[in-house]
């Protein structure tokens, strides 16, 4: 019996530790996989890391026909791989969800200006050296796999492009997702029995959305069941949305509580459901919405985007 238990336990550990598709992950990669929210793009050729705040893509390249010696073969293959990787990165960027109804691709199609700006930020993409691989085969052929990466947030990042300065000129067919809330939270509609004083001072807000199939986005909202907006781009400082995003995303409550943007005493709220066409927004109870609204009035951390969505 003891041997059987050990054997079963060993099989369970093997299944848990085994990476998908035969890939061998380092201990650091295993930790990141467990706590980081990573969205696959381009059928595995790209990814969006919503926790670390970057987009990356991989491209493969082969030597040019004119390359005769090893150095020229290697150099031309690397250059070709970077070109393909940047093309895949642009496609991955276009697929990023902005809010509950819009992807970057929709904004880019609607506005030549935004499309040019999105293409322009590719100039800031960096080749990730530790992820760039060179394969040399017995017949002398070479293949280079190059990975390029760029930030979602920060000056010159993606958020800086798709969220122009207030008052900036935009085509009439481009939806400004940072506009004023259509249905802001109204304290006069809250029953008296819900209006209770908050006993603590909080340093951030964690919304637990696990089990609700929430989809990460650049501009999600926190809503009540009757559609009142408690938190979103209309209520925060633009500088913070550019530098770190309106919310952070994480897996695992212990990890989320240690994130710099909410530590060291966050209010933890359980969401009721996800909402919006693309399931990017969260719905909370009226009682929890009241707590969040009072925090907005009493403390500044919500204006500073000190919010994390906890996901599966």
N, C-alpha and C positions, 0 to 999 in steps of 0.2 A: 504493500500500500504506500509506504514512504517513497519508494522509487517512482511509483506512478505519479504521485503528487509533484515530485521534483521534475519529472519529465514534462508534465502538463505546464508547470510554472515556467520551465525553460522555453517551451513552445510559445507561451503567451508573451514572454519578454522578447523573443525573437521576432514575433509578429509586430510588436509595438516599436521595436528598434529598427526594423527593416525599412529603408526608404523606398518610395515608390519607383517603379520602372527600373529597378536594379541600381539606382544611383547610391553611392556611398557618401553619407553626410558626416561632416566633422561634428564633434560635440557642440561647437558654437552654432553651426547650422541647424542642429537638432533643437537647440534652445530657441533660436529665432523662429523656426517653423512652428514651435509650440505656442509662442506668445505674439508673433507678428501677424498682422493681417495682410496677406499677399494675394493679389488678384491676378490670375493668369491672363495674358493677352496674346494675340497673334498665334493662337494654337501652340503655345509653349515657347514661341520665339521672343516673347516679351513678358514683362510683369510690372505690376504697380504695387509698390510696398507702401501701404497706407500708414503703417506705424512709423517707419523710418522716414517717410516722405520723399520717395524718389520713384522714377520710372526708368526701366532699363530694357534693352532689347539686344538680341544676339544676331550676328550675320556671319555667313561662311564665305570665304574667298579662296580663289585658286590663282596660281601664277599666271602672268600675262604671257602670251605666245612669244613676245620678243625677249623675255627673260631667259638668259642662257646659263648664267652661273647661279650658285646657291643663294648668294646675298640678294640678287635681283629677283629671284623667284620668291624668296621669303618676303621681301619688301613689297612686291606687287600683289602678292596674295593677301598680305595684311591690309594694304590700302583698299583692295576690293572688298574685304570682309567689313571694313569700317563703313564703306558706302552702303552696303546691304543692311548693316546694323542700324545705321541712321534712318534708312528708309523704313525699316520695321519699327523703329522708335517713333517716327512720325505717325505711323498707322496706330500704334499703341496709344499715343497721345490723343488722337482723334476719338478713340473709343472710350475715353475716360468720362464718367458721369459727372455732370456739374451739379444738377439738382434733381428733383423728383420727375421732371419731364424732359430734361435737356442733356445731351451729350456735347462734348466739344465739337464733334463733327458737325452737329446742327448749326452751331454758331459760326463755324468756319465756312460752311456752305452759304450761310445767309450773308456773310460779310467778307469781302476780299481782304479788307484791312486786318481782320482777326486772323484769317488764313495766313497772310504774309507774316504776321507777328508770331504765330505758332511755328511756322517754318523757320523764322529768324532765330528763335531760341535754341534751335538745334545746333547753332554755332557754339553754344555754351556746353554742349554735351561732352562728357569726359570718357575716354577709353578706360575701362576698369582693367588694370593690368593683371590683377590676380585671377580674373575670370577669362582672360584672353589666352587661348590655347593654340599650340602649333603641333600638327601631326605630320610626321614624315614617314613615307611608306617605302618598302623595299625596292620598288621600281623607280624611286627617285622623285615621285610626285609629292606635293605638299598641299595641306589644307590648313587654313587659319580660321579659327572661330573667335571673332572679336565681340566683346560686350561693351556697349556704350550706355551711359547713365546720365540723367539730368534730374535736378530737384523739382519737386512740385511747388515748394514754398521758398521764400526768400527773394531778395531783390533779383530781378531778371528771371525768376522761375515761372512756372506755368501759371500760378495764381495771379502773378503780377500782370500777365498778358490778358487773361480772360476776365479780370475784374479791374477795369480802367478807373482812373481817378474820378471822383464825383463830378458831374457836370461835363464829362468828356463826351464828345460827339459820337453818336452811334447811329447806324442805319435804322430806319423805323421797323424793319423786320427782325431785328436782333433783340431778344428778350433780356433786359438787364436784371439778372438774378439777385443783385444786391439792392433792389428797389425796396421801398417802404412796404411793410407787411400789409397784406390785404385785409386781414382780420386779427389785429393785435389783441393780446390778452386784456380783458376788461374786468377789473376788480369788482365793479358794481354788480356783475352777474354771478358772483360767488356767494353761496349760502353762508349765513353767519356761523353755523356750526363748524365749518371748515377753517374759518379764520382764527388760527391758533398761533401764538408767538413761537418763534424758532428758539429752541433752548441753547443752541451752540453757534459758535462762529466757525464757518467752513472755509476751506482753502481751495475748493474746486468741486466739480460735479461729475459723477460717473452715472451714466444711464446704462443699465443692464438690459441689453436687447437680445440676450441669448435665447435661441429657440424661435425667433421671429423672422428669420431669413432676411435680415437687413442687408442692403447692398450699399457699400461705401460710396461716398460722393464728396465733392468739394464744398458743397453748400447745403447740407441737410438742415432740417428744422425740427424743433420740439413743439408738438401740438397737443391740444386737448381733444377729447372725443368729439366735441362739437366744432372743431376746426380752428379754435383760437390759437394764434402763434405766440408761444412763450419765449422761444429763443431761435434766432436765425441771423442772417447777415444784416438785417435791418436794425439789430439791437447791439451790434458790436463795433469795436474800433477797427477800421479798415487796415491799419498798420499791422494789427495782430493777425487778421485773416491772411495777409500776405506773408508774414514771417513764419507762421506756424499752422495756419489753417483754422477754420472755425471750430472744428472738433478734432480730437485724436482718436485713433482706433487701436484696440488691443484685444488679445485673447487672455483669459485668466485673470480673475479678480485680484489676486495677490500682485501680479505684475502691473496691472492698471493702477493700483493704489500707490505704487512706487514711482509712477511716471512723474517727471518733474513738473508737468503742467497742472497737476491736481494735488500733489502731496502737500501737507502731510495729514490732513483731516478732511477728505472729500465727503460731500453728501452723496449717498448712493440711492438711486431711485430705480425701481423696476418698471420698465416700459410695458404697456398693455399690448401693443401691436405695432407693426411697421405700416407705413402709409405712403401714398403717392404712386404714380404709375410705375416708377422704377423701384419702389420699396426702399427709398432712401431716408424718409422722415420717420420719426418715432412719435407715438402717442402715449401720453402719461395720464394718470388719473387727475381729476380736478383738484384733489387735495395736494398731490405732488406738484401740480402746476402752480398752485398758490404758493408753495414753499419756494419754488424757483423764482417766481415773480418777486416775492419779498426779498430774496437774496439779491436780485438785480437792483433793488432799491437801496439795500443796506450795505452791500459790499461791491467792490469793483472787479472781482475775479471773472465774472461772466462777460463783462465788457472786454476783458483780456483773453477771451476764448479758452479759459481754463476748464475745458469740458472734454470728457473721454466717453466714447461709445464702446461698451464691452460687447463683443460679438462672439459667435461660435468659432 
